[in-house]
Amino acid sequence: MIAAACAGFVCVPAGSARIAAQAEGCPAAAGHGWQLAPAPAGLTAGDRGGWEATAPILAEDPLNPNQLYASVDGTGVQRSLDGGCTWRTVFQLSDIRSTDPTSPYAVTATEYQIMGVMTPRGTTAADAKTLYALAEMSATDSATFYSTPILVAVSHDGGSTWTVPSPSATSELPVGAPECAYFGMSWLVPAPSAPDTAYFACDNSYYGVHDGQLHDSGGAFYVTHDAGATWAVQSTTMPYINYNGGRGPQFDVDRFDSRVVYGATPATVAGKLGTAFITSTDAGAHWQTRSGGPSWDQVTLGLTTMRSSPATPTHLAAYYRNNVCYSLDAGRTTTCWKPPMLGQSLGLPTAATWSPDGTRLFVIVAYDLDTGTTYCGEPRVGVLTVKGHKWRLLPDVPSLAKTSNGSEIGRFITDPKADHPLMLAQPCTRTSNASWTLGAAPVDLTRFTGRW
C-alpha cells in the first residue's frame, strides 16, 4: 500500500519478494539459552578486515523481537515477521525512480547504498512502528572525496510503506539534506520518546551559513524533527567520535529526553591518553566533556546507554579494543574494566549492552582475533556485574560449540529491555598456519534467550 499523503516525499510501496524459505522448526532452540534462525541470504556477520567495519544493517522492532529488518546488499530493506525464519523485501532504492521521477534522488538512487537500518530503541507504539534506512553515495573520484547528500528513507508502519523526504535547500544546508563524503563513516540515531527526531554525524567538511557565519571547514552535527523532511545544523564543533565505522553506535539519545545526546571522545585522563564521555543537553548545539578513563587505545568501538526511569541517571558504557569503560551517573564518574586473558591472548570487547536494572553488562569478548581479513576468533559471551567487577561466562555461542574452533560475531543489537541480545555468527576454522578461514556454514541469527 502506498502512503496517502506524499507531498514533498517519495512514496514507495513495500515489495513482496520472498528471499528465504520457511525452515522447519524455526527459530530453533540450540540449547543453553541460545536460539538460532537463518539470516537472509547474503547477509554477513561483519564487513571483514577491521576493527571499525560493522555497519548497523540489522535492526528489530523494539517491542516485538520477532519483527526484524536487514539490508543484505545495500539496495533495499528486508523484513521478517517470524524471528528470521522468512524474509521479504519491503523497500528498494530502485523504486524511487518510478514512484517519483521528480525527486532529486530519482536519477541517482541506484548509486546509493544503504549503510544503516535503525529503529528508535524506545517503548512506545510510535517507536515500534518507526524505521529508518540511511543511504549514502560512494563518493570517490580518483581518490578525491566530494560531498553528496544523504538519502533517508522512513517508514511509520513497521516497514509496510516508505517515504523518502526531499528536503529543500537553505543557506545552512545548500542541498537540503546533510552531506557526507566519507562512505560508511557516519551515524544516524533516532530518538526514543520522539521517533521523528533523529541525529546525524559525519566527519565531513561543512559548508554553509550557521549562526550567521559562513563555514567552510570542520564537521557538523545535524538534527531532524520531522523524520528527514527538514534538517538543521546543531553544531560545527562536535568533539571527535569514531567516524571510521565502529562496531556499534558512536552516540546515543537519552531514552526520556530527546534533547540529551551522549557520546565518547579521546581525552587525556590523569596524564594519559584515554577516553571520556561527552554530553549535550541542547540537542547537540553544545557539548560538555565529562569524566573518563585511561586506555592504551582511545578509539571507541561502540556505546550503549540505559535509563530505567526519568528519575534515575543514565548509565553509559563504551567499549574499546582493550577495555570497557562505564558510568552510572551520566558520565560524571567513570570506571574501566579489562577482560581477563585467555592463555596468552588479550580479551578484546566487541559488543556490550546494559541489563534493565543497570547492574550488569552483557559483553562479547574476542580472543585471538584476526583483524586483517576474516574477523574470526574465539569469542566468549559473559556478564559483568559492575559492582566488584565480577565476570561470569555464559555458554558458548552455538557456532563455536558446533565447530569447537572459532567464529565471527557481529551486527550486535538488543531490545530496550535487553532481554534477548541478538547477533550474527558464522563458524570459522583455524588452518594449519594458525590463521583463520570462514566456514562454509551459513550465517546464523543467534539470540540469547536465557536469563543473564
C-alpha positions in Angstrom: 0.0 0.0 0.0 1.3 3.5 -0.9 1.2 6.1 1.8 -1.7 8.5 1.1 -0.1 11.9 2.0 3.1 12.2 -0.1 3.6 15.9 -0.6 7.3 16.6 -0.5 8.1 12.9 -0.3 8.9 10.0 -2.5 6.3 7.3 -1.6 7.5 3.8 -2.1 5.2 0.7 -1.7 6.5 -2.4 0.1 7.7 -5.2 -2.1 6.7 -8.8 -1.6 9.6 -10.9 -3.0 10.4 -13.8 -0.7 14.2 -14.2 -0.2 14.3 -17.1 2.3 12.2 -20.2 2.7 10.4 -21.2 5.9 12.7 -23.5 7.8 11.0 -26.3 9.8 11.1 -25.7 13.5 12.4 -22.2 13.0 13.5 -20.4 15.1 15.1 -23.4 16.8 16.4 -23.7 20.3 20.1 -24.5 20.3 20.3 -25.3 24.0 21.9 -23.5 26.9 19.8 -20.4 26.4 20.6 -19.9 22.7 18.2 -19.8 19.8 19.0 -19.9 16.1 17.3 -18.7 12.9 18.7 -18.4 9.3 20.0 -14.9 8.3 18.7 -13.6 5.0 20.8 -15.0 2.1 23.8 -12.8 1.5 24.0 -11.1 4.9 27.4 -11.4 6.5 28.4 -11.4 10.2 30.7 -8.4 9.5 32.3 -6.3 6.9 35.6 -8.2 7.2 39.1 -7.0 8.0 39.0 -4.2 10.5 38.1 -3.2 14.0 35.7 -0.5 12.8 33.8 -2.1 10.0 30.4 -3.3 11.0 27.6 -1.1 9.7 24.3 -1.3 11.5 22.3 -3.1 8.8 20.3 -5.3 11.2 17.5 -3.9 13.4 14.5 -5.1 15.3 11.1 -3.8 16.4 11.8 -2.6 20.0 8.5 -4.2 21.3 8.4 -7.3 19.2 11.7 -9.3 18.9 10.1 -11.5 16.1 10.0 -8.5 13.7 13.4 -8.0 12.2 14.9 -5.8 9.5 18.0 -6.1 7.4 19.8 -4.7 4.4 21.6 -7.5 2.6 23.4 -5.8 -0.3 22.6 -2.1 0.4 20.0 -1.8 -2.3 16.9 -2.4 -0.2 15.4 -3.4 3.2 14.2 -6.9 4.0 11.7 -7.7 6.8 10.9 -10.8 8.9 7.8 -11.2 10.9 8.7 -14.6 12.4 12.0 -14.1 14.1 14.1 -14.5 10.9 12.6 -17.7 9.5 11.3 -16.0 6.4 12.2 -12.6 4.9 10.6 -10.3 2.3 11.9 -7.2 0.6 9.8 -4.2 1.7 11.8 -1.3 0.2 14.2 -0.9 -2.7 16.1 2.2 -3.7 15.4 1.5 -7.4 11.7 2.1 -6.7 12.3 5.8 -6.2 12.8 6.5 -9.9 9.4 5.1 -10.9 7.4 6.3 -7.9 8.6 9.9 -8.0 10.6 10.8 -11.1 10.8 14.5 -9.9 12.6 13.6 -6.8 16.2 14.9 -6.6 17.2 11.3 -5.8 15.4 9.8 -8.8 18.3 9.8 -11.2 21.0 8.8 -8.7 19.0 6.5 -6.3 20.7 3.3 -7.6 24.1 4.8 -7.0 23.3 5.0 -3.3 24.0 2.2 -0.8 22.1 1.6 2.4 24.6 1.9 5.3 22.2 1.5 8.2 18.8 0.4 9.3 17.6 1.8 12.6 14.6 1.8 14.9 14.2 4.1 18.0 15.1 2.0 21.0 12.1 3.1 23.0 9.0 1.5 24.4 6.1 3.3 22.8 3.9 2.2 19.9 5.3 5.0 17.8 8.9 3.7 18.4 7.8 0.3 17.3 6.3 1.5 14.1 9.2 3.8 13.1 12.0 2.6 10.9 14.9 4.5 9.2 17.2 3.5 6.4 20.3 5.6 5.9 21.8 5.6 2.4 25.0 7.3 1.1 26.6 7.6 -2.3 30.0 6.1 -2.8 31.6 9.5 -3.5 35.2 8.9 -4.6 36.8 10.2 -7.8 40.4 9.3 -8.3 40.8 9.1 -4.5 39.4 12.6 -4.1 36.4 12.8 -1.8 33.4 15.0 -2.6 30.3 15.6 -0.6 26.9 14.2 -1.6 23.6 14.5 0.2 22.5 11.6 2.3 19.3 9.7 1.5 17.0 8.8 4.4 14.0 6.5 3.8 11.4 6.4 6.6 8.6 4.0 7.5 5.9 4.8 10.1 4.2 1.4 9.9 6.9 -1.1 10.6 8.2 -1.2 7.0 5.0 -1.7 5.1 5.1 1.7 3.4 8.0 4.1 3.0 8.7 7.8 2.3 11.9 9.4 1.0 11.9 13.0 2.1 13.3 15.6 -0.3 14.5 18.5 2.0 14.5 21.9 0.5 17.9 23.8 0.1 18.7 26.5 2.6 21.7 28.7 3.2 22.6 26.5 6.1 22.2 23.3 4.1 22.8 24.1 0.4 21.5 20.7 -0.8 18.7 20.4 1.8 20.0 17.2 3.4 23.3 16.8 5.3 26.2 16.0 3.1 28.8 13.2 3.7 31.9 12.5 1.7 33.2 9.5 3.7 31.3 6.4 2.6 30.1 4.5 5.6 31.8 6.7 8.1 28.7 8.3 9.6 25.9 7.6 12.1 22.1 8.3 12.2 20.4 7.7 15.6 16.6 8.2 16.1 15.4 9.3 19.5 13.3 7.2 21.8 10.3 9.1 23.0 10.4 11.2 19.9 10.8 8.9 16.9 10.5 11.6 14.3 13.7 13.2 15.8 17.0 11.8 14.6 20.6 12.9 14.8 23.2 12.5 12.1 27.0 13.0 12.3 29.7 12.6 9.6 33.4 13.6 9.7 33.0 15.8 6.7 33.9 19.4 5.9 30.8 21.5 6.4 29.9 24.3 4.0 27.0 26.7 4.8 25.8 29.5 6.9 25.4 28.6 10.6 24.8 31.1 13.4 25.1 33.9 10.8 28.6 32.9 9.8 29.8 31.2 6.6 31.6 27.9 7.4 34.0 26.0 5.1 35.8 23.6 7.4 35.3 21.1 10.2 32.4 18.7 10.7 28.8 19.2 11.7 26.2 17.6 13.9 22.7 17.6 12.4 19.1 17.0 13.6 15.7 16.5 12.1 12.5 16.7 14.0 10.2 15.6 11.2 11.7 12.3 10.1 14.0 13.9 7.5 11.7 16.3 5.8 13.9 19.2 7.1 17.3 19.2 8.7 19.2 21.7 10.8 22.9 22.1 11.7 23.2 22.0 15.5 27.0 22.3 15.9 30.1 22.6 13.8 32.4 21.8 16.7 31.3 18.4 18.0 34.1 16.6 19.8 35.6 13.8 17.8 33.9 10.4 17.7 35.0 7.3 15.8 33.8 8.1 12.3 35.6 5.0 10.9 32.5 2.9 11.5 32.8 1.4 14.9 31.4 -2.0 15.9 28.3 -0.3 17.4 26.6 3.1 17.7 29.0 6.0 18.3 26.5 8.2 20.1 23.1 7.7 21.6 20.0 9.7 22.6 18.5 9.7 26.1 15.5 7.4 26.5 13.3 10.0 28.0 14.7 13.4 26.8 15.2 13.7 23.1 17.4 16.8 23.5 20.1 14.9 25.5 22.8 13.1 23.5 25.7 11.1 24.7 29.0 10.1 23.1 32.6 9.2 23.8 35.8 11.0 22.7 39.6 10.7 23.0 40.9 12.6 26.0 43.8 13.0 28.4 42.9 11.3 31.7 45.2 11.5 34.6 48.1 12.4 32.3 47.4 9.5 30.0 45.7 9.3 26.6 42.3 7.8 27.2 38.6 8.2 26.7 35.9 10.4 28.1 32.1 10.6 27.9 30.6 13.7 26.3 27.1 15.0 26.8 24.9 17.6 25.1 21.7 18.8 26.8 20.6 21.1 23.9 20.2 18.6 21.0 23.9 18.7 20.1 24.4 22.5 19.9 26.9 22.5 22.8 29.0 19.6 24.2 30.5 19.0 27.6 33.3 16.6 28.3 32.5 14.6 31.5 34.8 12.1 33.2 37.0 9.5 31.5 39.3 6.5 32.0 42.9 5.9 30.8 43.4 3.4 28.0 46.1 2.5 25.6 43.6 2.7 22.8 41.2 5.7 22.7 39.2 4.5 19.6 35.6 3.9 20.6 34.1 0.7 19.1 30.6 1.3 20.4 28.4 3.0 23.0 25.5 1.6 25.0 23.2 3.6 27.3 20.4 2.7 29.7 18.0 4.8 31.8 15.3 3.0 33.7 13.1 6.0 34.6 13.1 9.8 34.3 14.1 9.9 38.0 17.3 7.9 37.6 20.6 8.8 35.9 21.6 7.4 32.6 24.1 4.6 32.6 26.8 4.8 29.9 29.2 2.2 28.7 31.7 2.5 25.9 33.8 -0.5 24.7 37.3 -0.2 23.2 39.9 -2.5 21.9 41.2 -3.4 25.4 38.5 -2.5 27.9 35.0 -1.4 28.8 34.5 2.0 30.5 31.2 2.8 32.1 29.5 5.4 34.2 26.5 5.0 36.5 25.8 8.8 36.7 25.6 10.0 33.1 29.3 10.5 32.7 30.2 12.3 35.9 32.4 9.5 37.1 33.9 6.6 35.1 35.2 3.2 35.9 37.0 0.9 33.5 37.3 -2.9 33.3 39.7 -5.1 31.4 38.6 -8.6 30.3 40.7 -11.5 31.6 43.3 -13.0 29.3 42.7 -16.4 27.7 46.1 -18.1 27.8 48.4 -15.5 26.1 45.6 -13.8 24.3 44.1 -10.5 25.3 40.4 -10.2 25.7 39.0 -7.6 23.2 35.5 -6.4 23.8 33.4 -6.2 20.6 29.9 -5.5 21.9 28.1 -4.7 25.1 24.6 -3.8 26.4 23.1 -2.9 29.8 20.8 -5.1 31.9 17.4 -3.4 32.6 18.4 -2.6 36.2 21.8 -1.2 35.2 23.8 -3.6 37.5 25.3 -5.8 34.7 26.7 -5.6 31.3 26.3 -8.3 28.6 29.7 -8.3 26.9 31.1 -10.2 23.9 34.9 -10.6 24.3 37.0 -11.9 21.4 40.3 -13.8 21.8 43.0 -14.5 19.2 41.1 -12.2 16.8 42.1 -11.9 13.2 41.7 -8.1 12.5 43.1 -8.4 9.0 40.7 -10.4 6.8 38.1 -12.6 8.5 37.4 -11.0 11.9 37.3 -14.6 13.2 38.5 -15.5 16.7 37.4 -17.3 19.8 34.6 -15.2 21.2 33.3 -15.5 24.7 30.0 -14.1 25.9 29.7 -13.2 29.5 28.1 -11.0 32.1 30.0 -8.3 34.0 28.5 -7.3 37.4 29.8 -3.8 37.7 29.9 -3.8 41.5 33.1 -5.7 42.2 33.8 -6.4 38.6 32.5 -10.0 38.8 32.9 -11.7 35.4 30.7 -14.7 34.6 30.9 -16.6 31.3 27.7 -17.8 29.6 27.6 -21.0 27.5 29.5 -20.8 24.2 27.6 -19.5 21.2 26.3 -22.4 19.1 28.6 -21.7 16.1 31.6 -22.0 18.3 30.2 -25.1 20.1 29.5 -26.8 16.8 32.9 -26.2 15.3 34.9 -26.4 18.6 37.2 -23.9 16.9 36.1 -20.3 16.3 33.5 -17.9 14.8 32.9 -14.4 13.7 30.3 -12.5 15.6 29.0 -9.1 14.5 25.9 -7.0 13.9 25.0 -7.0 17.6 21.6 -5.5 18.6 19.3 -5.7 21.5 15.8 -4.7 22.5 15.3 -1.7 25.0 14.8 -4.2 27.9 18.0 -6.1 26.9 16.1 -9.3 27.4 17.2 -11.1 24.2 20.5 -9.8 22.7 20.8 -10.7 19.0 23.9 -11.1 16.9 25.0 -12.7 13.6 27.5 -15.6 14.0 29.4 -17.6 11.4 31.7 -20.6 12.1 35.4 -20.2 11.4 38.2 -22.7 11.1 41.8 -22.3 12.2 44.1 -23.5 9.5 47.5 -25.2 10.0 49.4 -22.0 9.7 47.4 -20.5 12.7 45.3 -18.2 10.5 41.5 -18.3 10.2 39.2 -19.1 7.4 35.4 -18.5 7.3 33.5 -21.7 7.5 31.1 -22.9 4.7 28.1 -22.9 7.0 25.7 -20.1 6.6 25.4 -17.1 8.9 23.0 -17.7 11.9 20.8 -15.2 13.6 22.0 -16.0 17.1 19.9 -14.9 20.1 20.5 -15.4 23.8 17.1 -16.1 25.3 18.2 -17.3 28.7 18.4 -15.3 31.9 21.6 -13.4 32.2 
